[in-house]
Amino acid sequence: MQEYDFSQMPTVSDHVFTAKLQKPEYLKDDWIEPKQREYTSKEHNIWDQLYRR
């Protein structure tokens, strides 16, 4: 398996659009949120339906 360096954008042709993301202040360097928000039962139901497909 090849190791990837995700800290930099890969070199791509001029035909590819890329947008640099701004990391929110509250995220650490790994971009993982400290705690996810609580989801409503309606939101859970939507994901349950999508995964059943």
Secondary structure, DSSP 8 states (H G I E B T S, - for coil): -----TTS-----TTS--------TTS-TT---SS-----HHHHHHHHHHHH-
